[in-house]
Amino acid sequence: MFSADYETARVSKRGAPRSLLGLDAELDGARRTLCRVSDISLTGARLSTYSALTAGSVIWLTLPLVGRISATVMWAGEYSSGCKFAEPLSVEIFEALLLKAGRQR
């Protein structure tokens, strides 16, 4: 389920334009758990989780319109983490996610 909360995409030191939005997703691990994607780019996402992730770990993230993708946790706080996708999202999929959330890049 998408929410309509978002900000304009911006380029950060990470190099890829990031768009803030609210997007429900799932993490696959020992057990499947819900998480929230709070921003996304072609190459990664920031996640809000109910349990801490470990930097350097590989996760499976299930996104609407995308399905299951592999990502590496690049940094992790108590309930927030940043991950880098194993393969970048296509521009078409990225834009479709934004449109589904009610916005454009």
C-alpha atoms as an extended CHARMM CRD file, in Angstrom:
* protein
*
       105  EXT
         1         1  MET       CA              0.0000000000        0.0000000000        0.0000000000  PROA      1               0.0000000000
         2         2  PHE       CA              1.3950000000        3.4010000000       -0.9480000000  PROA      2               0.0000000000
         3         3  SER       CA              0.8690000000        6.6720000000        0.8390000000  PROA      3               0.0000000000
         4         4  ALA       CA              0.7960000000       10.0620000000       -0.8310000000  PROA      4               0.0000000000
         5         5  ASP       CA              3.5120000000       11.5420000000        1.4030000000  PROA      5               0.0000000000
         6         6  TYR       CA              6.5360000000       12.4840000000       -0.6790000000  PROA      6               0.0000000000
         7         7  GLU       CA              9.0870000000       15.1490000000       -1.4680000000  PROA      7               0.0000000000
         8         8  THR       CA             10.7460000000       16.1240000000       -4.7060000000  PROA      8               0.0000000000
         9         9  ALA       CA             13.5300000000       13.8230000000       -5.8320000000  PROA      9               0.0000000000
        10        10  ARG       CA             16.9610000000       15.1540000000       -5.0180000000  PROA      10              0.0000000000
        11        11  VAL       CA             20.5120000000       14.0930000000       -5.7360000000  PROA      11              0.0000000000
        12        12  SER       CA             22.5930000000       13.3220000000       -2.6720000000  PROA      12              0.0000000000
        13        13  LYS       CA             26.1950000000       12.2770000000       -2.1870000000  PROA      13              0.0000000000
        14        14  ARG       CA             24.9920000000        8.7730000000       -3.0920000000  PROA      14              0.0000000000
        15        15  GLY       CA             24.6830000000        9.9770000000       -6.6960000000  PROA      15              0.0000000000
        16        16  ALA       CA             21.1720000000        8.7580000000       -7.5500000000  PROA      16              0.0000000000
        17        17  PRO       CA             18.0680000000       10.9530000000       -7.2170000000  PROA      17              0.0000000000
        18        18  ARG       CA             16.1350000000        9.8360000000       -4.1270000000  PROA      18              0.0000000000
        19        19  SER       CA             12.4090000000       10.3160000000       -3.6740000000  PROA      19              0.0000000000
        20        20  LEU       CA             10.8280000000       10.3690000000       -0.2310000000  PROA      20              0.0000000000
        21        21  LEU       CA              7.6160000000        8.3810000000       -0.0490000000  PROA      21              0.0000000000
        22        22  GLY       CA              5.8170000000        5.9180000000        2.1460000000  PROA      22              0.0000000000
        23        23  LEU       CA              5.7940000000        2.4020000000        0.7350000000  PROA      23              0.0000000000
        24        24  ASP       CA              4.9250000000       -0.8240000000        2.5330000000  PROA      24              0.0000000000
        25        25  ALA       CA              7.2330000000       -3.7330000000        1.7020000000  PROA      25              0.0000000000
        26        26  GLU       CA              8.3260000000       -7.0610000000        3.1720000000  PROA      26              0.0000000000
        27        27  LEU       CA             11.6800000000       -8.3970000000        4.3080000000  PROA      27              0.0000000000
        28        28  ASP       CA             12.4700000000      -12.0820000000        3.9290000000  PROA      28              0.0000000000
        29        29  GLY       CA             14.7330000000      -13.5890000000        6.5280000000  PROA      29              0.0000000000
        30        30  ALA       CA             14.1750000000      -16.2240000000        9.1520000000  PROA      30              0.0000000000
        31        31  ARG       CA             10.5640000000      -15.0560000000        8.9270000000  PROA      31              0.0000000000
        32        32  ARG       CA              8.8000000000      -12.6110000000        6.6490000000  PROA      32              0.0000000000
        33        33  THR       CA              8.2830000000       -9.2000000000        8.2450000000  PROA      33              0.0000000000
        34        34  LEU       CA              6.7860000000       -5.8810000000        7.1890000000  PROA      34              0.0000000000
        35        35  CYS       CA              8.9070000000       -2.7890000000        6.7030000000  PROA      35              0.0000000000
        36        36  ARG       CA              8.3970000000        0.7020000000        5.3400000000  PROA      36              0.0000000000
        37        37  VAL       CA             10.4010000000        2.2210000000        2.4830000000  PROA      37              0.0000000000
        38        38  SER       CA             10.8180000000        5.8850000000        3.3880000000  PROA      38              0.0000000000
        39        39  ASP       CA             12.8920000000        6.8570000000        0.3710000000  PROA      39              0.0000000000
        40        40  ILE       CA             13.9470000000        5.1090000000       -2.7960000000  PROA      40              0.0000000000
        41        41  SER       CA             16.2920000000        5.5740000000       -5.7370000000  PROA      41              0.0000000000
        42        42  LEU       CA             17.2990000000        3.4480000000       -8.6960000000  PROA      42              0.0000000000
        43        43  THR       CA             20.0920000000        1.9160000000       -6.6340000000  PROA      43              0.0000000000
        44        44  GLY       CA             18.7580000000        1.6200000000       -3.0880000000  PROA      44              0.0000000000
        45        45  ALA       CA             16.2970000000        2.5210000000       -0.3720000000  PROA      45              0.0000000000
        46        46  ARG       CA             15.9790000000        3.6320000000        3.2290000000  PROA      46              0.0000000000
        47        47  LEU       CA             13.9180000000        1.2440000000        5.3310000000  PROA      47              0.0000000000
        48        48  SER       CA             12.0900000000        1.6200000000        8.6160000000  PROA      48              0.0000000000
        49        49  THR       CA             11.8600000000       -1.7170000000       10.3940000000  PROA      49              0.0000000000
        50        50  TYR       CA             10.5200000000       -3.1010000000       13.6510000000  PROA      50              0.0000000000
        51        51  SER       CA             13.7810000000       -4.9020000000       14.3630000000  PROA      51              0.0000000000
        52        52  ALA       CA             17.3690000000       -3.8580000000       13.7840000000  PROA      52              0.0000000000
        53        53  LEU       CA             19.2140000000       -4.9620000000       10.6510000000  PROA      53              0.0000000000
        54        54  THR       CA             22.9700000000       -5.5170000000       10.5380000000  PROA      54              0.0000000000
        55        55  ALA       CA             25.2560000000       -3.5100000000        8.2450000000  PROA      55              0.0000000000
        56        56  GLY       CA             26.8120000000       -5.7920000000        5.6540000000  PROA      56              0.0000000000
        57        57  SER       CA             24.0020000000       -8.3440000000        5.6860000000  PROA      57              0.0000000000
        58        58  VAL       CA             22.1840000000       -9.3520000000        2.5120000000  PROA      58              0.0000000000
        59        59  ILE       CA             18.3910000000       -9.1300000000        2.6340000000  PROA      59              0.0000000000
        60        60  TRP       CA             15.5250000000       -9.9670000000        0.3180000000  PROA      60              0.0000000000
        61        61  LEU       CA             13.1160000000       -7.0710000000       -0.0870000000  PROA      61              0.0000000000
        62        62  THR       CA              9.6970000000       -7.5380000000       -1.6870000000  PROA      62              0.0000000000
        63        63  LEU       CA              8.4290000000       -4.3530000000       -3.3470000000  PROA      63              0.0000000000
        64        64  PRO       CA              5.1070000000       -3.7630000000       -5.1140000000  PROA      64              0.0000000000
        65        65  LEU       CA              5.4500000000       -3.8820000000       -8.9260000000  PROA      65              0.0000000000
        66        66  VAL       CA              8.9790000000       -5.2520000000       -8.5090000000  PROA      66              0.0000000000
        67        67  GLY       CA              8.7320000000       -8.4470000000       -6.5010000000  PROA      67              0.0000000000
        68        68  ARG       CA             11.6360000000       -9.8860000000       -4.5660000000  PROA      68              0.0000000000
        69        69  ILE       CA             15.0360000000       -8.2290000000       -4.9150000000  PROA      69              0.0000000000
        70        70  SER       CA             18.3400000000       -8.7220000000       -3.1610000000  PROA      70              0.0000000000
        71        71  ALA       CA             19.9480000000       -5.8210000000       -1.3110000000  PROA      71              0.0000000000
        72        72  THR       CA             22.9230000000       -5.2580000000        0.9810000000  PROA      72              0.0000000000
        73        73  VAL       CA             22.4300000000       -3.2890000000        4.1910000000  PROA      73              0.0000000000
        74        74  MET       CA             24.9410000000       -0.4260000000        3.9180000000  PROA      74              0.0000000000
        75        75  TRP       CA             24.1990000000        1.2260000000        7.2680000000  PROA      75              0.0000000000
        76        76  ALA       CA             21.8650000000        0.4080000000       10.1110000000  PROA      76              0.0000000000
        77        77  GLY       CA             20.4610000000        2.1940000000       13.1210000000  PROA      77              0.0000000000
        78        78  GLU       CA             18.0450000000        0.8420000000       15.6920000000  PROA      78              0.0000000000
        79        79  TYR       CA             14.9450000000        0.9270000000       13.4560000000  PROA      79              0.0000000000
        80        80  SER       CA             16.2020000000        2.5210000000       10.2510000000  PROA      80              0.0000000000
        81        81  SER       CA             18.6700000000        1.3030000000        7.6380000000  PROA      81              0.0000000000
        82        82  GLY       CA             19.9260000000        2.0230000000        4.1580000000  PROA      82              0.0000000000
        83        83  CYS       CA             20.3100000000       -0.6790000000        1.5560000000  PROA      83              0.0000000000
        84        84  LYS       CA             21.8490000000       -0.9490000000       -1.8890000000  PROA      84              0.0000000000
        85        85  PHE       CA             20.0590000000       -3.0910000000       -4.4540000000  PROA      85              0.0000000000
        86        86  ALA       CA             22.1080000000       -5.9020000000       -6.0270000000  PROA      86              0.0000000000
        87        87  GLU       CA             20.7810000000       -4.7290000000       -9.4090000000  PROA      87              0.0000000000
        88        88  PRO       CA             19.4890000000       -1.1830000000       -9.9780000000  PROA      88              0.0000000000
        89        89  LEU       CA             15.7980000000       -0.7070000000      -10.6570000000  PROA      89              0.0000000000
        90        90  SER       CA             14.9620000000        0.1830000000      -14.2230000000  PROA      90              0.0000000000
        91        91  VAL       CA             13.8990000000        3.7780000000      -14.8100000000  PROA      91              0.0000000000
        92        92  GLU       CA             10.4920000000        2.4670000000      -15.9220000000  PROA      92              0.0000000000
        93        93  ILE       CA              9.9280000000        0.5300000000      -12.6790000000  PROA      93              0.0000000000
        94        94  PHE       CA             11.2100000000        3.4280000000      -10.5550000000  PROA      94              0.0000000000
        95        95  GLU       CA              8.8280000000        5.8420000000      -12.2690000000  PROA      95              0.0000000000
        96        96  ALA       CA              5.9480000000        3.3380000000      -12.0130000000  PROA      96              0.0000000000
        97        97  LEU       CA              6.5180000000        3.1190000000       -8.2260000000  PROA      97              0.0000000000
        98        98  LEU       CA              6.4160000000        6.9110000000       -7.9800000000  PROA      98              0.0000000000
        99        99  LEU       CA              3.3050000000        7.1700000000      -10.1600000000  PROA      99              0.0000000000
       100       100  LYS       CA              1.5600000000        4.5150000000       -8.0900000000  PROA      100             0.0000000000
       101       101  ALA       CA              2.3730000000        6.6690000000       -5.0430000000  PROA      101             0.0000000000
       102       102  GLY       CA              0.7120000000        9.6150000000       -6.7930000000  PROA      102             0.0000000000
       103       103  ARG       CA              3.7230000000       11.5460000000       -7.9900000000  PROA      103             0.0000000000
       104       104  GLN       CA              6.3780000000       11.8580000000      -10.6670000000  PROA      104             0.0000000000
       105       105  ARG       CA             10.1480000000       12.1460000000      -10.4220000000  PROA      105             0.0000000000
